[in-house]
Amino acid sequence: MLYIEKNLALSDSQPRVSSLCTVAVHLLRVVVCIAHGSSPIFSEARTRGGLLDTAEMKRRILAEDPSWTLALVPRLSKLCLLSMVDNFEGMLLNPSEKAFMEERLSPALPLRLTATLVSDGLYWRRCCEQRWKLCDVSHYSHSWKRMFFERHLENLIELFIPGLTEPKTVLDMVPLCRNYVKRLDVAQLLLPIKEPKQEEEEFESDSEPENEFSPSKMAHFDFSILLDKLTSLEELSLVYRVRQCGMNFEWKMFEMTDQDCESLAKALKSCQTLKVLRLRFSQVEDKKCRVLVKSLLDHPSLSQLDFSYNRVADRGARAVGKLLNRSKLQILDMSDNKISSHGAQAIAHALSKNSTLLSLNLRLNPLMDEGGQAIGKALMSNRTLRRLHLGGTGVTWRTAASLAKVLPQNDTLRSLVLSCNILGDVGGKALEEGVSENTSLTELDLSLTEADKRSLSFIGKMVRRNQGSENKKRLEEGKE
């Protein structure tokens, strides 16, 4: 202003019109000086200590807000959407604005809102990746929403403490996830928290272990309150154990109780959509196996049953044999149990009449030759079984000879595993003769059987021949 006043004072001696023109010229000079930072005022400021920094001097306009730029102001529609994001609760989504909002919605929003309003996509991917390090969506039919709800429900069950956690915690989630949960893989089930005994009881019975609680309180999570409500559930995998128990280890942490068995049997009977059931590493013995199998008789959709790594013996095997002909089972895995020759004979009897089973796994069971030969005899009449695993079952050359008689007549069996059995040279030669007349077997595992090397070489050659024929057949079918 001093600069302008000085110039105006000089213009007073000139005519009025001329002085107005002069004032205008001086004002323009001031604007130009400000724009380029070359005004005498700016020069004076620099000499006095630099009131304006370099960034300010280079700016074209000195506004009140130092962060102001020449960028365009956001469109009003985006400002509105940002406001909707900040106040999302209780607001309906507009389909045309979903992508914009899903990128900005907070993963911490209540599931009662997002479960019904936000469709599968970016938002649920963000929720999954924020919560879990490993997120392979290909295991969930490439659905992020399904992944989130399945893993969320699994976590609720795995951390459920009977007697302490309210069942409402799990049941409140059912209306939100029932349409998305198709598989549950529960890796642990917790026991109730122990209550210390009173001192009087401890002195009365020194033989009883400390902190023991009654069997009625030993039950894990009760699946009978849940499975009938999951109308889309197709696959259930359970392990009755406690992970990372550390120094608190007790054997009861790694077994299913009688009460657990009864509640699970009730739940399985009510879940009519279930296709796959896996119950492993849970110390299931004959009594529990029979209770569970009874609930699965005439099940409308069950196609795969896995009771591996348990303690099922012959009585349980007889129940499983009964199930084979009163269900639609296609895959049966009873590996690493205690099934002996009598149980194997019961399964073989059912197998001879069965027309649905495609895979049978009996490895690591003490079947011995009586059980192995019974299985071989059953294959004479069975025309559906494609995979048979008898590895580590204690069979010898007698079972190998029995199976060798089957191979020329059976054209459906594709895979046969006899590894870790002492077949010897006699068993190897018997299988050599059987494979030479077979055209369907594409896998025959004879590792660690002490069979003759020449027999193994010939068998391998015949299996590769069958594999080539199978591949050629598939190519021809693909061209058609």
Sequence and secondary structure as in RCSB ss.txt:
>XXXX:A:sequence
MLYIEKNLALSDSQPRVSSLCTVAVHLLRVVVCIAHGSSPIFSEARTRGGLLDTAEMKRRILAEDPSWTLALVPR
LSKLCLLSMVDNFEGMLLNPSEKAFMEERLSPALPLRLTATLVSDGLYWRRCCEQRWKLCDVSHYSHSWKRMFFE
RHLENLIELFIPGLTEPKTVLDMVPLCRNYVKRLDVAQLLLPIKEPKQEEEEFESDSEPENEFSPSKMAHFDFSI
LLDKLTSLEELSLVYRVRQCGMNFEWKMFEMTDQDCESLAKALKSCQTLKVLRLRFSQVEDKKCRVLVKSLLDHP
SLSQLDFSYNRVADRGARAVGKLLNRSKLQILDMSDNKISSHGAQAIAHALSKNSTLLSLNLRLNPLMDEGGQAI
GKALMSNRTLRRLHLGGTGVTWRTAASLAKVLPQNDTLRSLVLSCNILGDVGGKALEEGVSENTSLTELDLSLTE
ADKRSLSFIGKMVRRNQGSENKKRLEEGKE
>XXXX:A:secstr
 HHHHHHHHHGGGS HHHHHHHHHHHHHHHHHHHHHT SHHHHHHHHTT SS HHHHH SS  SSTT  SS    
HHHHHHHHHHHT TT    GGGHHHHHTTS TTS HHHHHHHS SSHHHHHHHHHH S   GGGGTT HHHHHHH
HHHHHHHHT  TTTS THHHHTTHHHHTTT  EEEE            HHHHHH SSS TT   GGG     GGG
TGGG TT  EEEE    TT GGG  GGGGS  HHHHHHHHHHHHH TT  EEEE SS   HHHHHHHHHHHTT S
S  EEE  SS   HHHHHHHHHHHTTS   EEE  SS   HHHHHHHHHHHHH SS  EEE TTS  HHHHHHHH
HHHTTT     EEE TTS   HHHHHHHHHHTTT SS  EEE TTS  HHHHHHHHHHHHHT SS  EEE TTS 
  HHHHHHHHHHHHHHHHHHHHHHHHHHH 
